[in-house]
Amino acid sequence: MSTPTPDEFAVERARLNELVLEKGTKTTKRFFNLDGAAYRDGELDARTKELLGLVASAVLRCDDCILYHLMQARDAGWSAAQLREALDVALVVGGSIVIPHLRRAYGQLERLYPADGAGA
């Protein structure tokens, strides 16, 4: 199974989210709303929350979530170097089991920051 590009991932994620919101139960829709609300500006800004989401996703070993938060964090203005540091926190918290996900995250960083190779 090949790893999707960020663009492929975004298109498929959007398509499937539409399907879930069309066919999902009230509970499903409420959870999706809660998820979106959690990442809005509050006492912590949305930009910082993306780093928190990235670290949690890496510790929980969810490659889809990692890619989503890498994309969101890039769009929020975080550099590849800053994202690698955040991933270091996930590695320390999660331990060596995070390493395969860290590898794939670095691969996606190359795609997300092509002008910098592996990122700035």
N, C-alpha and C positions, 0 to 999 in steps of 0.2 A: 504494500500500500504506500503510495507516494504521499509526501507531505504537500498539502495545498499551498499555493502562493497566497500571500495576504489578500490579493484581489479575489481569487477564487473562493477563499474562505468567507470573505465579506459578502459575496453574492449568494453563496449557499446558506450562510447564516441568516441573511435577510429573508430569503425565500422560506426557510423553515420556520423562522419566527412568525411570518405571516400565516403560515399553516397552523401553527400552534395557537395563535391568537384568534384565528377563524374557528377552529374546531375545539379549542380548549375549554375546560370548565371554568366556572367563576373563580374557583380556587387557583387554578393555573394563571388566569389573568391577573388576579390579585398579587400573586407572587411575582410575576413579571413587573407589575407596577412598583412593588416594594423594591425590587432589585434596581430599577431605574432611579427611584427616589434616593436610595442609599448613596448613589454616586453623584448627586447634585451638591452644589455648594452648600455648606452649613458652617458649623464651627471649624471644620476642616474644609479646605477648598477642594473642588472636584479634581483638580490636577494632582494633589497629594493622594486623594483616594484611589486614583489609578495605580499609583505605586503600591498602595496597600493591597489592592486587588491582584496585582501582579505577584507579589510575594505570597499571598495566600494561595493563589492558583498554583504556583510552583510547588509549595509545600504539600498541597493536596494532589499534585501530579496530574493536573488536567491540561493537556496540551491545547485543546480548543480555547480554554479560558486564558491560558498563557498568551496565546497568539492574539486573542481579542484585547487583552490588557496591554500588550506590547503596542498594538496599533493605536489604541486609545491614548496611551502615554506618549507615544510619538506625536500624535495630533495635538496633545496638550502642551507640547514643547520640551519634553524631556529628551536629552541627548542619549545616544546609544551608550556612552560611557556611564551616564547616570543609571540607565536601566541595568547595565551589567553589575553595578554596585548594589542595586536593589536585589538582583538575582543572587548576589553573594550572601545577602541576609537570608534569603530563602534556603540556600545551600547549607548555611550554618544551622538554621532552625530545623530543616527537614532531614539533613544528613545525606549520606552517600546515595540513598535511594532516589534523590532528586537529580543526580548526575545525568541520566538519559534525557530528562526533560530540559535540563540546562543546555545540553548539546543542541537539542532541537531549537531551543530559544535563541541560541547564538546563530544558528542557521537562518532563523527568521529575521534576526537583526541585520544580517547581511542583505537580505531582501528589502527590509524596511529602510535601510540607510545605504543604498548602493553607491553613492558618491564617496562614501568613506570606507568602502570595503566592509570590514566588520564593524564599522561605526566609529564615531569620534570618541 
